[in-house]
């Protein structure tokens, strides 16, 4: 049905333009009418002339049809006539056929104003509601929705968006609000929701359905609700009490203005969810709130009353009372909480003395640094403070309806239960219990329990105080281990020192014998075997010294990746074909200060141990990386200070190490290998070298999975050194080209050595090289000799460790007699072990034991020549 639109009757009283009515007629009715008139005219003409045949008039008919066709073409060209489906507005007929007829029924059933538009925005059909919206039901052409409602620039933009959506075959919906505007004739605030739906047409032009819904009352209702909500929020915001809500993880989701003002919080951060309950509650108050569970049964809706302290942004504590309620999720777990805050600060609330005392006690109870809880007659937790809640939460246990003994390991639960029963019977027990806390067994606590004698504490039978001693236990174990390792190190160092004296004599006398035997002599090979085995024993002694950290190191600046690259071929041969070896270099690795030979020994020892742990083959990976100080804090390695380190990680896929012995692997003579295999000094040597270098070594192992050794060496930042001069380069080249030195010499030497074999060897060795040697068995003899022969002695060769007076003390006394005298110290310990007891300005040379005849002669020759 076509319903005309008259702007005068529209609810908008707008000035919408309408399409001329002539454009509503098609061409075909005109043609059909002209043809009918022509036929009737010709027939009438024949009757009037008394002729029954129309054959003579055929030319006239054809001329008439041709004229009509010409008129139609001219009409189409000028736009006066249009070919379109003008019956659609009438009854949905024309080229849209039955589809549009069906669409009419659908549109008519829609209660909201609805109109069907073609692809050019022309109205094809409109229901009654849309006609009423237009304000007229005459036969004039109806406007589309855009023409009807686009009376403001904002509305025009909205309809442009809707049209773009329709053009791209998308449904869209927009809301238009018309404020009161006298100029446009709108007397009241109006709101409409416009929805545009494109209909898919496979072979026909596109059609879209536009619906207009009046939502003025809905908007008015929403505005009313919003105003009521705003008023309610304003009331809560400025109430004389604080209020906040949080989720199950403790993130604050809302806080009223009163609480924000009390605590000096940032409004923006509050509403963006940047605060957590731990930011507002002092101590473990946040843990206490998070430990509470939703109420069930008849207790639903009840609040917990908690007295504790809140923390302002400036660090000030405010005593408060919290009315705390936890909401439940569908599965019964905590979904969030709502908390009312009552300020108990002086002047904020007036209470009597008894009430003040109660509040102070509650605050002290919850702010106590140790865990406190009371047990009822069944052993369940009746009340607890914040510290107890924190302890229980770190153990992965809840607090509500929990029994005390669930906090401890299973092996300790019977003892704790027995003590609780004893106290419930009124018996006295003053001694604390040292128990392991539940979990991995690395945490410990001291439990103090006492019966509750206050009759007013209904349902509370026992009070318990818990002090965690995990850190104390760890320090005790660490101290005991360090004491043990120090004692073993001292023992190993003492043994090594004594062995070095013995080996010095064996090697020395072997050299004296070899100097009197030719290689063709039968005894020459036997003497060589003696010397070779003595040198092998010296290697074992060096391992003991490495563990005791008293060996001589020659540190230099190293790039560990370069050192490992040089070792790669050797390691591959040591590991064999069954072990897959991979070396992963860290990027831009820092430098370290270490002895190259000793570090190589560390890597080789660990690689050999890894090979032995993989008898059937496996995989060994060595990785290097930088470890900045910020990452060290998260490593949780005990005793390792925060600093920059270079990491060398050696990982194998072997059998692993039993947890029971992993703490003993670095002890000397302790071996995980079979009897007769290994000396038990490999890992102790590694430990000593790493510690003497200033680094740290840790072991992680799992049976059947493998073992990882992590070595952390301190980062060394080199100091720029000046380039060598031309003279220094030339002197170095000359020294390299110098032939073998003549080790004979002249001069008077005082030899001080308490070990007779070493003294005898050194005396004969130096005498055989042309020196005059005076021997003393201790420091007292040396001083006495020097007082009598002060001018004759040019060099003193002295042992370091001697009875009554050691070498450094002897040197101080001799320097008083003759300050310019030269000194060579001999020792089985490292030079650093005694240098700290000397004046930094004192100049001396050092000869480590065991030494050969050639090493002794070279050192003495160099010093005598002033080197």
C-alpha positions in Angstrom: 0.0 0.0 0.0 1.4 3.4 -0.9 1.1 6.0 1.7 2.0 9.6 0.8 4.3 11.6 3.1 3.5 15.2 4.0 6.1 17.1 5.9 3.5 19.3 7.6 2.1 16.3 9.5 5.5 14.8 10.4 6.5 14.6 14.1 9.7 16.5 13.2 7.9 19.2 11.1 11.0 19.2 9.0 11.6 20.3 5.4 12.4 16.9 3.9 12.2 16.9 0.1 10.1 14.4 -1.8 10.6 12.9 -5.2 8.1 14.2 -7.9 5.1 12.0 -8.4 5.6 11.7 -12.2 8.6 9.6 -11.5 6.4 7.0 -10.0 4.9 5.8 -13.3 6.5 3.3 -15.6 6.7 3.2 -19.4 4.8 0.0 -20.0 1.3 1.3 -19.1 1.8 4.2 -21.6 2.7 1.8 -24.4 -0.1 -0.6 -23.7 -2.6 2.2 -23.6 -1.4 3.7 -26.9 -1.6 0.3 -28.6 -5.1 -0.3 -27.4 -6.2 3.2 -28.5 -4.7 2.6 -31.9 -6.4 -0.7 -32.5 -9.7 0.6 -31.3 -9.4 3.7 -33.5 -8.6 1.6 -36.6 -11.5 -0.8 -36.0 -13.9 2.1 -35.5 -12.7 3.7 -38.7 -13.4 0.5 -40.6 -16.9 0.1 -39.3 -17.7 3.7 -40.1 -16.6 3.1 -43.7 -18.6 -0.1 -43.9 -15.5 -2.4 -44.4 -15.1 -5.7 -42.5 -11.4 -6.1 -43.3 -8.7 -3.9 -41.6 -6.1 -4.8 -44.2 -6.1 -1.4 -45.8 -5.4 0.1 -42.4 -2.4 -1.9 -41.5 0.1 0.8 -42.7 -1.7 3.2 -40.4 -1.4 0.9 -37.4 2.3 0.3 -38.0 2.8 4.1 -38.3 1.0 4.6 -35.0 3.1 1.9 -33.2 6.3 3.5 -34.5 5.2 6.9 -33.3 4.5 5.4 -29.8 7.9 3.7 -29.7 9.6 7.0 -30.7 7.8 8.8 -28.0 8.9 6.1 -25.4 12.5 6.4 -26.5 12.4 10.2 -26.1 10.7 9.9 -22.7 13.4 7.5 -21.5 16.1 9.7 -22.8 14.8 12.8 -21.2 14.0 11.1 -17.9 10.3 11.8 -18.2 9.6 8.1 -18.3 11.3 5.5 -16.0 11.4 1.7 -16.2 11.1 0.4 -12.6 8.9 -1.6 -10.4 6.4 1.0 -9.2 4.0 -1.7 -8.1 6.3 -2.7 -5.3 5.0 0.1 -3.1 1.5 -0.8 -4.1 1.5 -4.5 -3.5 5.0 -5.8 -3.9 4.6 -6.9 -7.5 6.8 -6.4 -10.5 10.3 -7.8 -11.1 10.7 -8.8 -7.4 7.8 -11.2 -7.7 6.8 -13.5 -4.9 9.9 -12.7 -2.8 8.7 -9.2 -2.2 5.2 -10.4 -1.5 6.6 -12.6 1.2 8.7 -9.7 2.5 5.5 -7.6 2.8 4.1 -10.1 5.3 7.2 -10.2 7.3 7.5 -6.4 7.4 3.9 -6.0 8.3 4.4 -8.2 11.4 7.2 -6.1 12.8 5.8 -3.8 15.5 8.6 -1.2 15.0 8.6 1.2 12.0 10.2 -0.8 9.2 10.9 0.1 5.6 12.4 -1.9 2.6 14.8 0.1 0.4 16.3 -0.8 -2.9 20.1 -0.4 -3.7 19.6 3.2 -4.6 17.8 4.0 -1.3 14.3 4.2 -2.7 11.4 2.9 -0.7 10.0 -0.4 -1.9 7.7 -1.1 1.0 6.8 0.4 4.4 4.7 -1.0 7.2 2.0 0.8 9.0 4.3 1.8 11.9 6.7 3.5 9.5 3.8 5.3 7.8 2.7 6.5 11.2 6.2 7.7 12.0 6.1 9.7 8.8 2.8 11.2 9.9 0.8 10.6 6.7 -0.9 7.7 4.8 -1.6 9.4 1.5 -0.4 8.1 -1.9 2.6 10.4 -1.9 6.0 8.7 -2.0 7.5 8.0 1.4 11.0 9.2 2.3 13.6 6.7 3.4 15.0 6.6 7.0 18.0 8.8 6.2 15.9 11.5 4.6 13.4 11.3 7.5 15.9 11.6 10.4 19.0 13.3 9.0 18.2 16.7 10.4 21.6 17.3 12.2 25.2 16.8 11.1 25.7 14.1 13.7 22.7 12.1 12.4 23.9 12.5 8.8 27.2 10.9 9.8 25.4 8.1 11.6 23.4 7.3 8.5 26.5 7.4 6.3 28.1 4.7 8.5 24.9 2.6 8.3 24.9 2.9 4.5 28.6 1.9 4.2 27.8 -1.2 6.3 24.9 -2.1 4.0 27.0 -1.5 0.9 29.5 -4.1 2.3 26.7 -6.6 3.1 27.0 -6.1 6.8 24.2 -5.5 9.3 24.7 -2.5 11.6 22.9 -0.7 14.4 23.2 2.9 15.6 21.5 5.1 18.2 20.5 8.7 17.5 19.6 11.2 20.2 17.8 14.5 19.3 18.1 17.0 22.1 15.4 19.7 22.6 15.9 22.2 19.8 13.4 25.0 19.1 14.9 25.8 15.8 14.1 22.3 14.4 10.8 22.1 16.2 11.8 19.2 18.6 9.9 19.9 21.8 11.3 17.0 23.9 14.4 14.9 24.0 14.0 12.0 21.6 16.1 8.9 21.0 15.9 6.3 18.2 17.7 3.0 17.5 18.2 2.4 13.7 19.1 -1.0 12.4 20.0 -1.7 8.8 20.0 -5.3 7.5 21.1 -6.1 3.9 19.2 -9.0 2.2 21.1 -11.3 0.0 19.8 -11.3 -3.6 21.6 -13.6 -6.0 20.2 -12.4 -9.3 18.2 -9.3 -8.4 19.2 -5.8 -7.2 20.2 -5.6 -3.5 17.4 -4.9 -1.0 17.9 -3.7 2.6 15.5 -3.6 5.6 15.7 -0.6 7.9 14.0 -0.6 11.3 13.5 2.4 13.6 12.8 1.8 17.3 11.8 4.6 19.6 14.0 4.2 22.7 13.2 7.6 24.3 11.6 6.1 27.4 14.4 3.5 27.7 17.0 6.2 27.7 15.0 8.2 30.2 14.8 5.1 32.4 18.6 4.4 32.0 19.4 7.9 32.9 17.3 7.6 36.0 19.0 4.4 37.0 22.4 5.9 36.3 21.5 8.9 38.4 20.4 6.7 41.3 23.6 4.7 40.9 25.7 7.8 40.9 24.0 9.0 44.0 24.6 5.7 45.7 28.2 5.7 44.8 28.6 9.2 46.0 27.0 8.2 49.3 29.5 5.3 49.7 32.4 7.4 48.5 31.8 10.1 51.1 30.6 7.9 54.0 32.3 8.5 57.3 33.8 5.0 57.1 36.1 3.4 54.6 35.3 0.7 52.2 37.2 -1.4 49.6 36.7 -4.6 47.6 39.2 -7.0 46.2 39.4 -10.1 44.1 40.6 -13.5 45.1 44.2 -12.6 44.4 44.1 -9.5 46.6 43.9 -6.9 43.8 41.9 -3.9 45.0 38.9 -3.4 42.6 37.3 -0.5 44.4 38.0 1.9 47.3 35.8 4.7 48.4 37.0 8.3 48.5 37.1 8.3 52.3 39.6 5.4 52.5 41.6 6.8 49.6 41.9 10.1 51.5 42.8 8.3 54.8 45.6 6.4 53.2 46.8 9.1 50.7 46.4 6.8 47.7 46.4 7.8 44.1 42.8 7.8 42.7 43.9 6.9 39.2 45.9 3.9 40.4 43.0 2.8 42.6 40.5 2.7 39.7 43.1 1.2 37.3 43.6 -1.7 39.6 47.3 -1.0 40.4 46.9 -1.5 44.2 46.9 -4.7 46.1 45.7 -5.3 49.7 49.3 -5.7 50.8 49.9 -2.1 49.7 47.3 -0.9 52.2 47.6 -3.4 55.2 50.6 -3.4 57.4 52.6 -6.5 58.1 50.9 -9.8 57.2 47.4 -8.3 57.3 46.9 -9.0 53.6 47.8 -12.6 54.0 45.4 -12.9 56.9 42.5 -11.6 54.7 43.4 -13.8 51.8 43.5 -16.9 54.1 39.8 -16.5 54.9 37.2 -18.6 53.2 33.6 -17.8 52.3 30.9 -18.5 54.9 28.7 -21.5 54.4 25.3 -22.6 55.7 23.7 -20.4 58.3 26.9 -18.3 58.5 26.4 -16.9 55.0 26.4 -13.1 55.1 28.3 -12.9 58.3 31.4 -10.7 58.6 34.8 -11.3 60.3 35.8 -8.6 62.7 39.6 -8.0 62.6 41.6 -5.3 64.4 44.9 -4.5 62.8 46.8 -1.6 61.2 46.6 -0.1 57.7 49.5 1.7 56.0 49.4 5.1 54.5 51.3 6.1 51.4 53.8 7.9 53.6 54.4 4.8 55.8 52.2 5.9 58.8 50.2 3.2 60.5 46.5 3.7 61.2 44.8 1.4 63.7 41.5 0.1 62.1 38.7 -2.4 62.6 37.8 -4.3 59.5 34.4 -5.9 58.9 35.4 -8.4 56.3 33.1 -10.6 54.1 34.3 -13.1 51.5 32.1 -13.9 48.5 31.9 -17.4 47.1 32.4 -18.6 43.5 30.3 -21.3 41.9 32.7 -24.0 43.2 32.7 -22.7 46.7 36.1 -21.1 46.6 36.8 -17.4 47.4 35.8 -15.1 44.5 36.5 -11.8 46.2 35.8 -9.8 49.3 34.2 -6.6 50.6 35.6 -4.9 53.6 34.3 -2.0 55.7 37.1 0.0 57.5 36.5 1.8 60.8 39.2 4.2 61.7 40.4 3.7 65.3 43.0 6.4 65.2 43.1 8.7 68.2 40.3 11.2 67.9 38.5 9.2 65.2 36.5 7.0 67.7 35.7 7.3 71.3 35.8 4.1 73.3 36.1 3.2 77.0 39.3 2.0 78.6 38.4 -1.6 78.5 37.5 -1.4 74.8 40.7 0.4 74.1 42.8 -2.3 75.8 41.0 -4.9 73.7 41.7 -3.1 70.5 45.4 -2.7 71.4 45.7 -6.4 72.2 44.1 -7.3 68.9 46.5 -5.1 67.0 49.5 -6.5 68.9 48.2 -10.0 68.2 48.0 -9.5 64.5 51.2 -7.5 64.2 53.3 -10.0 66.2 56.3 -11.3 64.1 55.8 -14.9 65.2 52.9 -17.2 64.4 50.3 -17.5 67.1 47.1 -19.7 67.1 44.7 -21.3 69.5 43.4 -24.9 69.2 39.9 -26.1 70.2 39.2 -29.4 71.9 39.5 -31.3 68.6 42.8 -29.8 67.6 41.4 -27.5 64.9 42.6 -23.9 64.6 40.2 -21.7 66.5 41.9 -18.3 66.1 45.1 -17.2 64.5 47.1 -14.1 63.7 48.4 -12.8 60.4 51.9 -14.3 60.8 50.2 -17.8 61.2 48.2 -17.2 58.1 51.4 -16.3 56.2 53.2 -19.4 57.4 50.3 -21.7 56.5 49.9 -20.1 53.0 53.6 -20.5 52.3 53.3 -24.2 53.1 50.4 -24.5 50.6 47.8 -25.1 53.3 44.6 -23.2 54.2 43.8 -22.0 57.7 40.1 -22.5 58.0 39.1 -25.9 59.7 42.8 -27.0 59.6 44.5 -29.1 62.3 47.8 -27.9 63.7 49.8 -31.0 62.8 49.1 -30.6 59.1 51.8 -27.9 59.2 54.6 -30.4 60.0 56.1 -33.4 58.3 54.4 -36.7 58.7 57.2 -38.1 60.8 56.7 -35.3 63.4 52.9 -35.3 63.5 52.6 -38.0 66.2 54.9 -36.2 68.6 52.9 -32.9 68.1 49.5 -34.7 68.6 50.8 -36.4 71.7 51.9 -33.0 73.2 48.5 -31.4 72.4 46.7 -34.3 74.2 49.1 -33.9 77.1 48.4 -30.2 77.5 44.6 -30.8 77.2 44.9 -33.1 80.2 46.4 -30.2 82.2 50.0 -31.5 82.2 52.9 -29.1 82.0 55.5 -29.1 79.2 57.9 -26.2 78.9 60.3 -27.5 76.4 59.8 -26.5 72.7 59.6 -29.0 69.9 62.0 -28.7 66.9 59.9 -30.0 64.0 60.2 -30.0 60.2 57.5 -28.1 58.3 55.4 -29.8 55.7 56.8 -29.6 52.1 60.2 -30.6 50.8 61.8 -30.9 54.2 64.0 -27.9 54.0 62.0 -25.8 56.4 62.0 -26.1 60.2 60.2 -24.4 63.1 60.2 -24.3 66.9 56.8 -25.0 68.5 55.9 -23.6 71.9 52.6 -24.9 73.3 50.8 -24.1 76.5 47.3 -24.8 77.9 44.7 -22.0 77.9 43.7 -21.3 81.5 41.3 -18.3 80.8 37.7 -19.5 81.3 36.5 -16.7 79.1 38.2 -18.2 76.0 35.3 -20.6 75.2 36.3 -23.5 73.0 40.0 -22.7 73.1 42.1 -25.4 74.8 45.7 -24.8 73.7 47.7 -21.9 72.5 50.7 -22.4 70.2 53.6 -20.1 69.3 55.6 -21.0 66.2 59.0 -19.5 65.3 60.5 -20.6 62.0 64.1 -21.6 62.3 64.8 -22.5 58.6 67.4 -19.7 58.1 69.0 -20.5 61.5 69.3 -24.2 60.6 70.7 -23.3 57.2 73.3 -21.1 58.8 74.2 -23.8 61.4 74.6 -26.4 58.6 76.6 -23.9 56.5 78.8 -23.0 59.4 79.3 -26.7 60.3 80.1 -27.5 56.7 82.6 -24.7 56.4 84.2 -25.7 59.7 84.5 -29.2 58.4 85.9 -28.2 55.1 88.3 -25.8 56.8 89.5 -28.5 59.1 89.9 -31.0 56.3 91.7 -28.2 54.3 94.2 -27.6 57.1 94.8 -31.3 57.4 95.3 -31.7 53.7 97.6 -28.6 53.6 99.7 -30.0 56.4 100.0 -33.3 54.8 100.8 -31.7 51.5 103.5 -29.6 53.1 105.2 -32.5 54.7 105.0 -34.6 51.5 106.5 -31.7 49.6 109.5 -31.8 51.8 109.9 -35.5 51.3 109.4 -35.2 47.5 111.8 -32.4 47.3 114.5 -34.6 48.8 113.6 -37.5 46.5 113.5 -35.4 43.4 116.7 -33.6 44.4 118.8 -36.6 45.2 117.5 -38.2 42.0 118.8 -35.2 40.1 122.2 -35.5 41.9 122.4 -39.2 41.0 121.4 -38.5 37.4 124.2 -35.9 37.1 126.7 -38.7 37.8 125.2 -41.4 35.5 125.1 -41.5 31.8 122.0 -42.6 30.0 123.8 -45.8 29.1 124.4 -46.8 32.7 122.2 -49.6 34.0 121.1 -47.5 37.0 120.1 -44.5 35.0 116.7 -45.8 34.1 115.9 -46.8 37.7 116.8 -43.4 38.9 114.5 -41.9 36.2 111.6 -44.1 37.3 112.1 -42.9 40.9 112.1 -39.2 39.7 109.0 -39.8 37.5 107.0 -41.4 40.3 108.1 -38.6 42.6 106.8 -36.1 40.1 103.5 -38.0 39.9 103.2 -37.9 43.7 103.9 -34.2 43.5 100.9 -33.9 41.2 98.7 -35.5 43.9 100.1 -33.2 46.5 99.2 -30.2 44.3 95.7 -31.5 44.3 95.6 -31.5 48.1 97.1 -28.0 48.1 94.4 -26.9 45.5 91.7 -28.1 47.9 93.3 -26.3 50.9 93.6 -23.3 48.6 97.4 -23.0 49.4 98.8 -23.7 45.9 100.5 -21.2 43.8 98.3 -19.7 41.1 99.4 -17.5 38.2 96.1 -15.7 37.4 95.7 -13.9 34.1 92.9 -12.3 32.2 90.9 -15.0 30.4 88.1 -15.3 28.0 86.7 -18.6 29.1 85.1 -19.3 25.7 88.6 -19.1 24.1 90.0 -21.4 26.7 87.3 -24.0 26.2 87.7 -23.8 22.4 91.3 -24.7 22.8 90.4 -27.6 25.0 87.7 -28.9 22.6 89.8 -31.4 20.7 91.4 -32.8 23.9 88.0 -33.1 25.6 86.6 -34.9 22.6 89.4 -37.5 22.8 88.9 -37.9 26.5 85.2 -38.4 26.2 85.4 -41.0 23.4 83.0 -41.8 20.6 80.1 -42.9 22.9 79.7 -39.4 24.4 78.2 -36.6 22.2 80.0 -33.4 23.1 78.6 -29.9 22.6 80.1 -26.6 23.4 77.8 -23.5 23.6 79.4 -20.1 23.8 77.7 -17.2 25.5 77.5 -14.0 23.5 79.9 -11.1 24.4 81.3 -13.1 27.3 83.0 -11.1 30.0 86.6 -11.7 31.0 87.7 -13.5 34.3 91.0 -13.6 36.2 92.2 -17.2 36.6 95.1 -19.5 36.2 94.8 -21.0 32.7 96.4 -24.3 33.6 94.3 -24.7 36.8 91.1 -23.8 35.0 91.8 -26.3 32.3 92.4 -28.9 35.1 88.9 -28.0 36.5 87.2 -28.6 33.2 89.1 -31.8 32.4 88.4 -33.3 35.9 84.6 -32.6 35.6 84.5 -33.9 32.0 86.3 -37.1 33.0 83.9 -37.6 35.9 81.0 -37.0 33.5 82.4 -39.6 31.1 82.7 -42.2 33.9 79.0 -41.5 34.9 77.9 -42.4 31.3 79.4 -45.9 30.8 76.8 -46.6 28.0 77.4 -43.3 26.4 75.4 -40.1 26.6 75.7 -36.3 26.1 77.9 -33.7 27.7 77.2 -30.0 27.2 79.5 -27.2 28.3 77.8 -23.8 28.2 79.1 -20.3 29.1 77.1 -17.2 29.8 77.2 -13.9 31.6 75.3 -13.7 34.9 74.6 -10.0 35.9 74.2 -9.1 39.5 70.4 -8.6 39.1 70.0 -12.2 38.2 72.2 -13.6 41.1 69.5 -12.7 43.6 67.0 -15.1 42.0 69.5 -18.0 41.8 69.1 -18.7 45.6 72.7 -19.9 45.9 73.8 -19.7 49.5 76.9 -17.7 50.3 77.2 -16.1 46.8 77.3 -12.3 47.0 75.6 -10.1 44.5 78.0 -9.3 41.7 78.7 -9.9 38.0 79.8 -13.5 37.2 80.8 -15.6 34.2 79.1 -19.0 34.3 80.6 -22.2 33.1 77.9 -24.9 33.2 78.9 -28.6 32.6 75.9 -30.9 32.2 75.9 -34.6 31.6 73.2 -37.2 31.0 74.7 -39.8 33.3 73.5 -41.8 36.3 73.4 -38.9 38.7 74.4 -38.6 42.3 72.5 -39.8 45.3 71.0 -37.0 47.4 72.5 -38.5 50.6 76.1 -37.9 49.4 75.8 -34.8 47.2 76.9 -32.7 50.2 80.2 -34.7 50.5 81.4 -34.8 46.9 83.9 -32.0 47.4 85.6 -33.5 50.4 89.1 -35.0 49.7 89.4 -38.7 49.5 85.7 -39.1 49.1 84.8 -40.9 45.9 81.7 -42.1 44.3 83.7 -44.6 42.2 84.4 -48.2 43.0 87.2 -49.2 45.3 90.6 -48.9 43.5 89.2 -46.4 40.9 90.0 -42.8 41.5 91.9 -41.0 44.3 88.9 -39.1 45.7 90.8 -35.8 45.0 89.3 -34.8 41.6 86.3 -32.8 42.8 88.2 -31.6 45.9 90.8 -30.2 43.5 88.1 -28.5 41.4 86.5 -27.1 44.6 89.8 -25.7 45.8 90.9 -24.1 42.5 87.5 -22.5 42.1 87.4 -21.1 45.6 91.0 -19.9 45.5 90.2 -18.1 42.2 87.4 -16.3 44.1 84.6 -18.2 42.4 81.8 -20.5 43.5 80.8 -24.0 42.4 77.4 -25.7 42.9 76.1 -29.1 41.9 72.6 -30.2 40.9 71.9 -33.8 40.2 69.0 -36.2 39.7 69.3 -39.9 39.7 68.8 -41.4 36.2 68.7 -37.9 34.6 72.2 -36.4 35.0 74.3 -33.9 36.8 75.1 -30.3 36.3 78.1 -28.4 37.8 77.8 -24.6 37.7 81.0 -22.6 38.1 80.7 -18.9 38.8 83.9 -16.9 38.3 83.9 -13.2 39.2 83.9 -10.8 36.3 87.2 -9.0 35.8 87.2 -5.5 34.3 90.7 -5.0 32.8 92.6 -1.9 33.3 94.2 -0.5 30.2 98.0 -1.1 30.2 100.5 1.0 28.2 101.9 -0.4 25.0 105.4 -2.0 25.4 108.2 0.3 24.4 110.6 -0.6 21.6 113.4 -1.3 24.2 111.2 -3.8 26.0 110.2 -5.6 22.9 113.9 -5.8 21.9 114.9 -7.1 25.3 112.2 -9.8 25.2 113.3 -10.9 21.8 117.0 -11.0 22.9 116.0 -13.1 25.9 114.1 -15.6 23.8 117.1 -16.0 21.5 119.6 -16.5 24.4 121.0 -20.0 24.5 120.9 -22.3 27.6 122.2 -20.5 30.7 125.3 -21.3 32.6 123.9 -22.2 36.0 127.3 -22.1 37.8 128.2 -19.1 40.0 130.1 -17.8 43.0 129.1 -16.2 46.2 128.3 -17.1 49.9 124.8 -18.4 50.6 123.1 -19.0 54.0 120.7 -22.0 53.7 118.1 -22.3 56.4 116.0 -25.5 56.4 114.7 -27.6 59.3 114.2 -30.8 57.2 117.6 -32.6 57.1 117.1 -34.3 53.7 116.0 -31.1 52.0 118.9 -29.2 53.6 121.4 -31.8 52.6 120.2 -31.9 49.0 120.1 -28.1 48.6 123.6 -27.7 50.2 125.1 -30.3 47.8 123.3 -28.9 44.8 124.4 -25.3 45.3 127.9 -26.4 46.2 128.1 -28.4 43.0 127.3 -25.2 41.1 130.2 -23.3 42.6 128.6 -21.5 45.6 129.9 -21.5 49.2 127.0 -22.7 51.3 126.5 -22.3 55.1 123.6 -24.4 56.5 121.4 -23.7 59.5 118.7 -26.1 60.8 116.5 -23.3 62.3 116.1 -19.6 62.5 118.0 -19.2 65.7 121.1 -20.7 64.2 120.7 -18.5 61.2 120.6 -15.3 63.2 123.6 -16.3 65.3 125.5 -17.1 62.2 124.6 -13.8 60.6 125.7 -11.8 63.6 129.2 -13.4 63.3 129.5 -13.4 59.5 127.4 -10.3 58.6 129.6 -9.0 55.8 130.1 -12.4 54.0 126.6 -13.5 53.3 125.1 -12.4 49.9 122.0 -14.5 49.7 119.7 -16.3 52.2 117.7 -19.3 51.0 115.2 -20.1 53.8 112.2 -22.4 54.4 109.0 -20.7 55.4 107.4 -23.1 57.9 109.9 -23.9 60.7 109.7 -24.5 64.4 110.0 -21.6 66.9 110.4 -18.9 64.2 109.0 -19.0 60.6 110.7 -17.6 57.5 108.9 -14.2 57.4 109.8 -13.5 61.0 113.4 -14.5 60.3 113.5 -12.2 57.4 112.4 -9.3 59.6 115.3 -10.0 62.0 117.9 -10.4 59.3 116.8 -7.2 57.6 117.6 -5.4 60.8 121.2 -6.8 60.6 121.6 -6.4 56.9 118.8 -4.5 55.0 120.3 -5.1 51.6 120.5 -8.9 51.9 118.7 -10.9 49.2 116.2 -13.6 50.2 114.7 -16.7 48.5 111.8 -18.4 50.3 111.1 -22.1 49.8 107.7 -23.6 50.7 105.3 -26.3 49.9 102.5 -23.7 50.4 101.5 -20.9 48.0 103.3 -17.6 48.1 100.0 -15.8 49.0 99.8 -17.9 52.2 102.6 -16.0 53.9 103.0 -12.8 51.9 100.3 -11.0 54.0 102.6 -11.4 57.1 105.4 -9.4 55.4 105.8 -5.7 54.8 104.5 -5.0 51.3 107.7 -3.2 50.5 109.9 -6.2 51.2 111.4 -7.7 48.1 112.0 -11.5 48.0 111.9 -14.4 45.5 109.9 -17.6 45.9 110.7 -21.2 45.0 107.8 -23.6 45.4 108.4 -27.1 46.7 109.0 -29.7 45.4 111.7 -28.4 43.1 114.4 -30.0 41.0 118.2 -29.3 41.1 117.8 -27.2 37.9 115.0 -25.1 39.3 117.0 -24.4 42.4 120.1 -23.4 40.4 118.2 -21.2 38.0 116.4 -19.3 40.8 119.7 -18.7 42.8 121.5 -17.7 39.6 118.8 -15.2 38.7 118.8 -13.6 42.2 122.6 -13.5 42.5 122.7 -11.7 39.2 120.2 -9.1 40.5 117.2 -10.5 38.5 
